[in-house]
Amino acid sequence: MAKKGIWAIAGGKGGVGKSFLCSNLSIDLAQKGNSVVLIDADFGGPNLHTFLGISSSIISVSDFIKNSQLRLDDILLPTGIPNLKLASGAQDVLGMANLNIIQQNKLIKAITSLNVDYVLVDLGAGTTSYTLDLFLSADKGILVTASEPTSVENTYRFVKSAFYRKLKTVVRHTGVKSFLERITDTKNEENPRPPADLVTEIYDINTQAGETLKYELARFNPKLVLNQVRTPTDVRIGFSMSQACKKYFGVDIGYVGFVEHDNTVIQSIRQRRPVVITSPSSNASISISKIAQNIRQDYHLVNNN
């Protein structure tokens, strides 16, 4: 088991800066003397090696998953950054786009068994079952979003999907499982059932199941990072999302920070070199360091307005 934690970084949609944040967070942790492994689990479009300025590897996560003789340690690559290693993304993207449950569990078990301080897992966009399961298996689930309405909407959808997935995995009572299947398969997205309300309804079906789900709801507390922030209004979106998730879903989301829009980020991506290395004193790098500290200490931003 990782000594300090497994962080899974997800996004409701692509293009919000998930891989950018994941790679730079991992470097910040490594620079502080922690041993860190970075896992590219975005099977739809792995690109962490690009953010780190590393050529595409001949060995990858797909080799580990398909070869029973390989350990996850066997595919870890040096990054040129002290204390940081990378498990490069799957090369045969079409063949790895949908992990089966055995492959998924193999990967989760291997990740939790790594003997390092931190493991950061870059997940694919969207709400596929393996993305949700990898997110839920982590010690810290981190959601990256931008201020655009579509990004915000997809983040809400991810929170709802992840919690419903959590409910389905812990429930044993047949009647409750059937109830959850009916509720979560509904197409009515305009009026979703808040998780807190679901718990109350499930109590009426089975008290023990209700207690279990109440406990799981209290433990489900993803972290939120807002990327590409340009204005104070953008910053406040993170507070609004946190409050909305609590009010409508009954889920506590910790707003752990934001990354300002910064030209040094664009330059670093073009150069294929992480911004915390190319411009350590930039606003973006300082923001990333604060976010890493807030996640480690479980500290959330507080809206004083």
C-alpha positions as CSV (number, residue, x, y, z in Angstrom):
1,M,0.0,0.0,0.0
2,A,1.2,3.5,-0.8
3,K,2.4,5.1,2.4
4,K,0.8,8.5,2.0
5,G,-1.8,8.1,-0.7
6,I,-3.3,7.3,-4.1
7,W,-4.7,10.3,-5.9
8,A,-7.0,9.7,-8.9
9,I,-7.5,12.7,-11.2
10,A,-10.6,12.8,-13.3
11,G,-12.6,15.2,-15.4
12,G,-16.2,15.1,-16.6
13,K,-15.1,16.1,-20.1
14,G,-11.9,16.3,-22.1
15,G,-9.8,19.4,-22.5
16,V,-10.1,20.7,-18.9
17,G,-6.4,20.3,-18.1
18,K,-6.6,17.0,-16.3
19,S,-3.3,15.5,-17.6
20,F,-1.6,18.9,-17.2
21,L,-2.6,19.1,-13.6
22,C,-1.8,15.4,-12.9
23,S,1.8,15.6,-14.3
24,N,2.6,18.9,-12.6
25,L,1.2,17.8,-9.2
26,S,3.3,14.7,-9.4
27,I,6.5,16.7,-10.0
28,D,5.7,19.1,-7.1
29,L,5.3,16.1,-4.8
30,A,8.6,14.6,-6.1
31,Q,10.5,17.8,-5.7
32,K,9.5,17.8,-2.0
33,G,11.3,14.5,-1.5
34,N,8.5,12.1,-1.9
35,S,8.7,8.9,-4.0
36,V,6.0,9.2,-6.7
37,V,4.6,7.0,-9.4
38,L,2.5,8.5,-12.2
39,I,0.0,6.1,-13.9
40,D,-1.5,7.0,-17.3
41,A,-4.9,5.2,-17.1
42,D,-6.5,7.4,-19.8
43,F,-7.0,4.5,-22.2
44,G,-8.9,6.7,-24.7
45,G,-6.0,9.0,-25.3
46,P,-2.9,8.5,-23.1
47,N,-0.6,11.6,-23.2
48,L,1.2,12.0,-19.9
49,H,4.5,11.1,-21.6
50,T,4.0,14.2,-23.8
51,F,3.5,16.5,-20.9
52,L,6.7,15.1,-19.3
53,G,8.7,15.4,-22.6
54,I,9.2,11.7,-22.9
55,S,9.1,9.7,-26.1
56,S,6.4,7.2,-26.5
57,S,7.4,4.0,-24.7
58,I,7.6,0.5,-26.2
59,I,6.3,-0.9,-22.9
60,S,3.1,0.4,-21.3
61,V,0.2,-0.3,-19.0
62,S,-1.4,-2.5,-21.7
63,D,1.6,-4.8,-21.5
64,F,1.2,-5.1,-17.8
65,I,-2.5,-5.8,-18.0
66,K,-2.1,-8.5,-20.8
67,N,1.0,-10.2,-19.5
68,S,0.6,-12.3,-16.4
69,Q,4.4,-12.4,-15.9
70,L,4.8,-8.6,-15.6
71,R,4.5,-6.6,-12.4
72,L,3.6,-3.0,-12.5
73,D,7.1,-2.2,-11.3
74,D,8.5,-3.8,-14.4
75,I,7.0,-1.2,-16.7
76,L,7.8,1.9,-14.7
77,L,10.0,4.4,-16.7
78,P,12.4,7.0,-15.4
79,T,11.3,10.5,-16.2
80,G,14.5,12.3,-15.7
81,I,12.9,13.9,-12.6
82,P,14.3,12.7,-9.3
83,N,11.8,10.5,-7.3
84,L,9.3,10.3,-10.2
85,K,8.5,7.3,-12.4
86,L,5.9,6.9,-15.1
87,A,3.7,4.0,-16.2
88,S,3.1,5.0,-19.8
89,G,-0.3,4.8,-21.3
90,A,-1.6,2.0,-23.4
91,Q,-0.2,1.9,-27.0
92,D,-3.0,-0.2,-28.5
93,V,-5.7,2.3,-27.7
94,L,-8.5,0.5,-29.5
95,G,-7.7,-2.8,-27.8
96,M,-7.6,-1.2,-24.3
97,A,-10.5,1.2,-24.6
98,N,-12.8,-1.0,-22.4
99,L,-11.2,-3.0,-19.6
100,N,-13.0,-6.0,-18.4
101,I,-13.6,-6.5,-14.6
102,I,-10.6,-8.9,-14.2
103,Q,-8.2,-6.5,-16.0
104,Q,-9.6,-3.6,-14.0
105,N,-9.2,-5.3,-10.6
106,K,-5.6,-6.4,-11.6
107,L,-4.7,-2.8,-12.2
108,I,-6.3,-1.5,-9.0
109,K,-4.6,-4.2,-6.9
110,A,-1.2,-3.4,-8.5
111,I,-1.6,0.3,-7.9
112,T,-2.5,-0.1,-4.3
113,S,0.5,-2.4,-3.8
114,L,3.1,0.0,-5.0
115,N,5.6,0.8,-2.3
116,V,6.0,4.5,-2.8
117,D,4.8,7.7,-1.0
118,Y,2.3,8.8,-3.7
119,V,0.6,7.3,-6.7
120,L,-1.1,9.7,-9.1
121,V,-3.5,8.1,-11.6
122,D,-4.6,10.1,-14.7
123,L,-8.0,8.9,-15.7
124,G,-9.9,9.2,-18.9
125,A,-12.7,11.7,-19.4
126,G,-16.3,10.6,-18.9
127,T,-18.0,8.1,-16.7
128,T,-17.2,4.7,-17.9
129,S,-17.3,1.9,-15.3
130,Y,-13.6,1.5,-15.1
131,T,-13.0,5.2,-14.7
132,L,-15.5,5.4,-11.9
133,D,-14.1,2.3,-10.2
134,L,-10.5,3.6,-10.4
135,F,-11.6,7.0,-9.0
136,L,-13.5,5.4,-6.1
137,S,-10.6,3.1,-5.2
138,A,-8.3,6.0,-4.6
139,D,-7.5,7.7,-1.3
140,K,-8.2,11.0,-2.9
141,G,-10.5,11.6,-5.9
142,I,-9.7,14.9,-7.6
143,L,-12.0,16.4,-10.1
144,V,-10.7,19.0,-12.6
145,T,-13.1,21.4,-14.3
146,A,-13.1,24.7,-16.1
147,S,-15.5,27.6,-15.7
148,E,-17.4,26.9,-18.9
149,P,-21.0,25.7,-18.4
150,T,-20.4,22.4,-20.2
151,S,-17.5,21.6,-18.0
152,V,-19.4,22.4,-14.8
153,E,-22.4,20.4,-15.9
154,N,-20.2,17.3,-16.7
155,T,-18.5,17.6,-13.4
156,Y,-21.9,17.4,-11.6
157,R,-22.8,14.4,-13.8
158,F,-19.5,12.7,-12.8
159,V,-20.2,13.3,-9.1
160,K,-23.6,11.8,-9.4
161,S,-22.4,8.8,-11.5
162,A,-19.5,8.1,-9.1
163,F,-21.8,8.1,-6.0
164,Y,-24.4,5.8,-7.7
165,R,-21.5,3.5,-8.7
166,K,-20.4,3.5,-5.1
167,L,-23.9,2.6,-3.9
168,K,-24.1,-0.3,-6.3
169,T,-20.8,-1.8,-5.2
170,V,-21.6,-1.8,-1.4
171,V,-25.2,-2.8,-1.4
172,R,-26.0,-6.5,-0.8
173,H,-29.8,-6.4,-0.1
174,T,-31.7,-7.6,-3.2
175,G,-34.6,-5.2,-2.8
176,V,-32.3,-2.2,-2.5
177,K,-30.2,-3.3,-5.4
178,S,-33.3,-3.5,-7.6
179,F,-34.4,-0.1,-6.4
180,L,-31.0,1.4,-7.2
181,E,-31.1,-0.1,-10.7
182,R,-34.5,1.5,-11.4
183,I,-33.4,4.9,-10.1
184,T,-29.9,5.1,-11.7
185,D,-31.1,3.8,-15.1
186,T,-33.7,6.6,-15.4
187,K,-33.3,9.0,-18.4
188,N,-34.8,11.9,-16.5
189,E,-31.6,14.0,-15.9
190,E,-33.6,17.2,-15.4
191,N,-34.8,16.0,-11.9
192,P,-32.1,13.7,-10.5
193,R,-32.7,12.1,-7.1
194,P,-30.2,13.5,-4.6
195,P,-28.1,10.8,-2.9
196,A,-29.2,12.1,0.5
197,D,-32.8,11.5,-0.4
198,L,-32.0,8.1,-1.8
199,V,-30.5,7.1,1.6
200,T,-33.8,8.0,3.3
201,E,-35.8,6.0,0.8
202,I,-33.4,3.0,1.2
203,Y,-33.8,3.1,5.0
204,D,-37.5,2.3,4.4
205,I,-36.5,-0.8,2.4
206,N,-33.8,-2.1,4.7
207,T,-32.4,-0.4,7.8
208,Q,-29.0,-2.0,7.5
209,A,-28.6,-1.0,3.9
210,G,-29.6,2.6,4.8
211,E,-26.9,2.7,7.6
212,T,-24.3,1.4,5.1
213,L,-25.2,4.0,2.5
214,K,-25.3,6.8,5.1
215,Y,-21.8,5.8,6.1
216,E,-20.6,5.7,2.5
217,L,-22.2,9.1,1.7
218,A,-20.2,10.6,4.6
219,R,-17.0,9.1,3.3
220,F,-17.6,10.3,-0.3
221,N,-15.8,13.6,-0.5
222,P,-14.1,14.3,-3.8
223,K,-11.8,17.3,-4.2
224,L,-12.4,20.0,-6.8
225,V,-9.8,22.0,-8.8
226,L,-10.8,24.8,-11.2
227,N,-8.5,25.2,-14.1
228,Q,-7.9,28.1,-16.5
229,V,-9.2,30.7,-14.1
230,R,-9.2,34.3,-15.6
231,T,-11.4,36.4,-13.2
232,P,-12.6,36.5,-9.6
233,T,-16.0,35.4,-10.9
234,D,-14.3,32.2,-12.2
235,V,-12.8,31.6,-8.8
236,R,-16.2,31.8,-7.2
237,I,-17.6,29.1,-9.5
238,G,-15.6,26.6,-7.4
239,F,-17.4,27.7,-4.2
240,S,-20.8,27.6,-6.0
241,M,-20.2,24.1,-7.2
242,S,-19.2,22.9,-3.8
243,Q,-22.3,24.5,-2.2
244,A,-24.6,23.1,-5.0
245,C,-23.2,19.5,-4.5
246,K,-23.9,19.7,-0.8
247,K,-27.4,21.2,-1.3
248,Y,-28.7,19.0,-4.1
249,F,-26.6,15.8,-3.8
250,G,-25.8,15.8,-0.1
251,V,-22.1,15.3,-1.1
252,D,-19.3,17.3,0.4
253,I,-16.8,18.4,-2.3
254,G,-13.7,20.1,-1.1
255,Y,-12.6,23.0,-3.2
256,V,-8.9,22.7,-2.9
257,G,-7.7,25.4,-5.3
258,F,-7.6,26.9,-8.8
259,V,-5.0,27.4,-11.5
260,E,-4.9,30.8,-13.1
261,H,-4.8,31.2,-16.8
262,D,-1.1,31.8,-17.5
263,N,0.8,32.1,-20.8
264,T,3.7,30.1,-19.3
265,V,1.4,27.1,-19.2
266,I,0.8,27.3,-23.0
267,Q,4.5,27.8,-23.6
268,S,5.4,24.8,-21.4
269,I,2.9,22.5,-23.2
270,R,4.3,23.5,-26.6
271,Q,7.9,22.9,-25.3
272,R,6.8,19.5,-23.8
273,R,8.2,20.5,-20.5
274,P,6.2,20.8,-17.2
275,V,5.4,24.4,-16.1
276,V,6.6,23.7,-12.5
277,I,10.1,23.1,-14.0
278,T,10.2,25.7,-16.8
279,S,8.6,28.5,-14.8
280,P,8.6,27.6,-11.1
281,S,7.8,31.1,-10.0
282,S,4.8,31.6,-12.3
283,N,1.3,32.0,-11.0
284,A,0.4,28.6,-12.4
285,S,3.3,26.8,-10.6
286,I,2.6,28.5,-7.3
287,S,-1.1,27.6,-7.6
288,I,-0.2,23.9,-8.3
289,S,2.0,23.8,-5.3
290,K,-0.8,25.2,-3.1
291,I,-3.2,22.7,-4.5
292,A,-0.9,19.8,-3.7
293,Q,-0.4,21.1,-0.1
294,N,-4.2,21.5,0.3
295,I,-4.9,18.0,-0.9
296,R,-2.2,16.5,1.4
297,Q,-3.5,18.4,4.4
298,D,-7.2,17.9,3.4
299,Y,-7.6,21.7,3.5
300,H,-10.4,23.4,1.5
301,L,-10.8,26.9,0.4
302,V,-13.3,28.9,2.4
303,N,-15.6,31.4,0.8
304,N,-15.6,34.5,3.1
305,N,-18.0,36.4,0.8
